[in-house]
Amino acid sequence: MISRLQYLNFWTRLTHWEYWPFEVVYFPVLLYWLWLSLKSRSFFFFSAANPAIETGGMMGESKSRILQKIDKQHRPEMLLVAMPMDSSTVLQQMRDSGIVFPVIAKPDIGERGWKVEKILDAQQLYAYMNEAKADFLIQEYVDYELELGVFYYRFPDQPNGIISSVVIKEFLTLTGDGRSTFEALVLQDPRARLQYSALKQRYAHRLNEVLAEGESSMIMPIGNHSRGTKFLNGDYLITPQLARVFDRISRPIDGFYYGRFDIRCSSLSDLYTGSGIRILELNGVGAEPAHIYDPRFPVMKAYRVLFQHWSVLYRISRANNSNGVAYMSLREVIERYKALKRYRKQMVTL
């Protein structure tokens, strides 16, 4: 079965560009980055795009420090756990902050869903803390119906910005037929099958369970493509009204001009009024216009979108540099990279 599983997963990855290795997808973009670097006389020109975020948001930035810049009404309650810290202190701080289970635990410095877990109770939190040797973030779990990624940018001399991408996240879910076991349903679904090893470990107690016909079970509550979430093109949701909502959210974040808001809201009505938006993360220049990973999105069209966004990133960075924002030096980049490696090494056993 293992060899057949490997073959099926290989074929899925080969025939769906959304699963191609990052290095393969981004090779043409790398060439464009080199051209933009020559024009700006800096390989790290992008670091000037968001002066409010370390490295502009390309690597090693603190999620908690970014979230603290966002108006409190739009962000979940959160707690930065500065390790080492004993579990009783963490639980008391959660109570003081009004944070109750379930919660989301995530590295304060992380990317692409790495080490992000939904924690249901104190016992699971103890297990997470026993493995984590570096600071991490506990975030209130926002149980809203819709999870979206909204890409926003604004030129420094302009009062209003542009929404260039909206992605709708469809969580990995199994639907029963009254006959197949949980494990069989996973193996029948190409997207779930790619997560088979992780799901087999997570749901070892359910592998032989038969889901009733029509019964749905969300099996991965983390909205990242690398964790099996399907990304759907939501660009039809972009309107002038939505742009005004994110202008109101973004303008008070002094020094933010380019990035993606990962949000949850209860309804499209709440999205367009802005009143019910909760921002789970704000990602800077390392973010992608994630709607391109819709399974129906052609790869050549995706490249046009990526090149257009890098062009915008270059223009914003150059404008900020002209206004006195320095580009990162090679020494700063090396120091930041070493710090990131140390942090990841501390979290790697989790």
N, C-alpha and C positions, 0 to 999 in steps of 0.2 A: 504493500500500500504506500510505503514511503516513497519509492521510486516513481509511482504513478502521481502522487501528490506533488513531488518536485517537478515532474514534467508539466502537469497542468498549471502550476504556478509560474513556471518559466514561460509557458505559452501566453498566459495572461499578461505577464509583464512585457513580453516582446511585442504583443499586438495592441497594447494600450499605452500610449506614450506617457500618460500620467504616472506610470510606474517606472519609467526609465530612470537610471541612476542620475543623481543631481549633476555629476560631472558631464554626462552625455548631453543632457538637456541644456545646460548652461554654457557649453563650449562656444557657440556663436556669440553669446552675450559677453563672454570673457574677451573675445576679440574686440567687441564694441567698447567695453570698459577700458581696454588698453588705448584705444583711439581717444576716448574722452580724457584719459589720464594724461596723454601727450598734450592735448589741447589746454588742460588746466595746469600742467606742469606738476602734477601730484598724483601718485597712485591712490591716494586716500582722500581725494577731493570730496567724496560722499560724506565724510565726517563733519563737514560744515553745514550740512542740510538742516540738522536739528541741534542747535547749540544747547538745548535743554536736556539732551539725552547723551550719555556717554557714548563715544564713537559714532554719534549720530543714530545709534541703534543698530549697528552692523554686528557687533559681537560684544559679549561680556557686560551688557548693561543690566542694571538692577531693576527688576520688575516692580518692586515695592516703591522705589524712589520715583519711578515714572507714574505709577498710579496715584501717588500722593499729590501730584501736580494737577490731577483731575478733580473737578468739583465733587464734593462728597455725595451729593444727591445722585450722581451717575456711577458710583463705584460700589462694589460689595464691601461689607465689613471685612477687614483683613488684619492679620497679625503676623509680623515678622519674627520667626523663632530664631534667636541668635544662639547657635550651638556653641558649647554644650549647655543644655538647659534640661532640668529634670521635668518629667511628665506632669507632676502635680502643679508645678508653676505654670506650665503651658495651659493646662485645663482651667486654672484660676484666671489666667489672662483672657482665655476665651470667654469665660463667664462674665468678666468685667467688661468685655467688648460686645457682649450680647450675641456671640457666635455660638450656634448650636449645631450638632450633627444632623445630617451629613455635611461634610466640608470638602473642599478641594485642597490637597497638599501639592505643592509644586516647588521646584528649585527657584530661588530668587534670581538665579542666572541660568536660564535654560532656553530651549528652542524646540520647535516641532513636536511638542507633546512629551518631550523627554522627562521621565520620572514623574509625570503628572498622574495623580491618583485621586479617585473619589473615596473618601474615608467615611465609613458608616458609623463608627463608634470608637470609644476610648481604646479598646483593645487593638483595633487596626492602627490607630494613631501611635500607640506604643511601638508596634512593629515597624512603622515608618521611621519613628525617631531612633529606634535601635540600630537602624541601618544608615541613617543620614548622619554624616559627620560634618556637614557644612550648613550654613544658614538656609532656611527654607521658609516658604510662605504658606500660611493657612488662610484660606479665603472662604467666605460664606458661599454655600452652594446656592446658585440662583436657578430655581426650578421654573423657568419661564419656557414657553412653548417654542419660541423661535431663537435660533442661534445664527448669527450672521457675521460676516467680515466685511467692513466698509472701508474702502481705500479712499483716503482724502489727501489732497495736497493744496497748498496755497503759496503763491509767490510772495516774497517778503514785502514788496511794495504794493500789494493788493489787499483790500479789506476783506474780500470774499474768496473762498476756495472752490475747488472742484472735486466732486466724487467721481472717480474714474472706474470703480469696480465695486460690485456687491456680490458676495458669494453666500449662498444659502447652504447650511450644513445639515446633511441628512445622516443621522446617527446609524451606526451598524445595528441592524435589527433582523431577527429571525421571525418567520411566520410559520406556524405549525400547519400540518396537513392531517393530523390525527393518526398518522402511521409512522412517520419518520422520527428517529431519536434526535436529540439535541445535536449530537455529534454528526449524524448524517446530514442534518440541515446545514451545519457549518460547511461540510465538504461539498454540498450541492451549490453553495453560493460562492461565486468566484472571489468576491470582495472579502467575505468571511474566511474563505479558504486560505487567503494570504496571511491571515492572522491566526492560523490553526494552532501553532505551537503555544502562543500566548493564551489563546482561548481554552485550549485543553488544560493548561495549568490553572487558569482562573476558575474554570467551571468543571473541575474534575468530578464534583459531586452531582453534576447534572447531565453528564454525557449520555447516560442511558434513559434520560427522561423523555417522554413523548409529549410534545406540545399538541394541544387540542387543535382541531381544524379552525383556522382563522385566528388563533391566539398569537399575539405578537409579543416578543420579548426583546427589549433593547439590551444588547450585550456589551456595548462599549460606550460608556457615558462621557468620554473625552472627545471633544470635537476637533480632532486633528486628522489630516489625511493619512498620516503615517500609522494611525491607529484604526484605520478602516472606515472613517467617515467619508461619505460621498459628498463632493463639492459640486454644487449646481450653480449655473450662471444665473445670477439675480439682477443683471444689469437693467432689466425692465422696471425695476423698482426705483431707479434713479430719476429724481424729479428736482426742479428748483426748490421745492419745499424741503426735501430731504437735505439738499446742500445747505439751506439756511439753518437747519437743525444742527448740522455738524460744524457750521461756522460758529454758532453760539457755544458749542462745546469746546471747540479748538482754540478760538481766539484768546481765552484767558490763560492758555498754556503757553506762557512766554517762551519762545525759542523752539516751538514745534511747527513744522511746515510740511512734513511728508511722512506718511505711514498708514498703517491699517489698524482700525479699531475692531477688536473682536468683542462682540456684544451679545446680550440676550434681551429679548423683549417679549411681552405677552401677546402682542398682536401687531399687525401693520399699522393700525390706528395709533398705537403707542409709539411706533417707530417714527411716524410722520409728525407727531406732536413733540417727540423728544422726552415726554414726561416719564415714560416707563422704560427708558433705556438704561441698562446696567452694563458698564464697560468692564469686561473680564481682563483684558490686556490691551495695551497700546504698544504696537510694534513699530519701530522706526524704519531706517533705510534698508534693513535686512528683510523687511516684509515683502510679500509678493501680492500682486492683484490676483487673488486666489481663484477667481471665477474661471481662469483659464484651465483649471484642472477638472472642469466638467467633462465627463466621459465623451460628450458629443462635440467638444471643442477641438477644431482642427489644429494640428501642431504648427503649421505655418502662420495661422492667425494668432496663435499664442506668442510666436516670436515677434510679430508686429506689435503686440501689446507690451511685451517686455522691453523691446527697443524704445518704444514711445515713453515708457515710464523711466527708463534710464536717461533718456534725453531730458525729461522734466527734472529728474534728480540732479543732473549736471547743471542745469540752468539755475535751480534754487541754490545749489552749493556755491556756484560762482557768484551769485548775487550776495549771499551772506559773506563770502570771502571779501568781496569788494567793500562790504560794510564793517570789516575788521575781524571777522571770525576766522581764526587760523585753521588750516588743515592739520590733521594729525601728522606727526613726524614718524619716521621708521622706528625710532627708539620707543616712542609711545605705543606704537602698534605691537612691537615685540613684547614690551612689558605687559600690555593688556592680554596678549595671547598666552603668555606664561601664567598669568593670574587665572585665566579661564581654564587652562589645563589643570592647574592645582585644584580649582573648585570642582571640576568634573571628576577628578580622581577621588576626591573626598566623597562624592555622591555615587560613584560607580558601583559600589556594592549593593545599592538599593535595587 
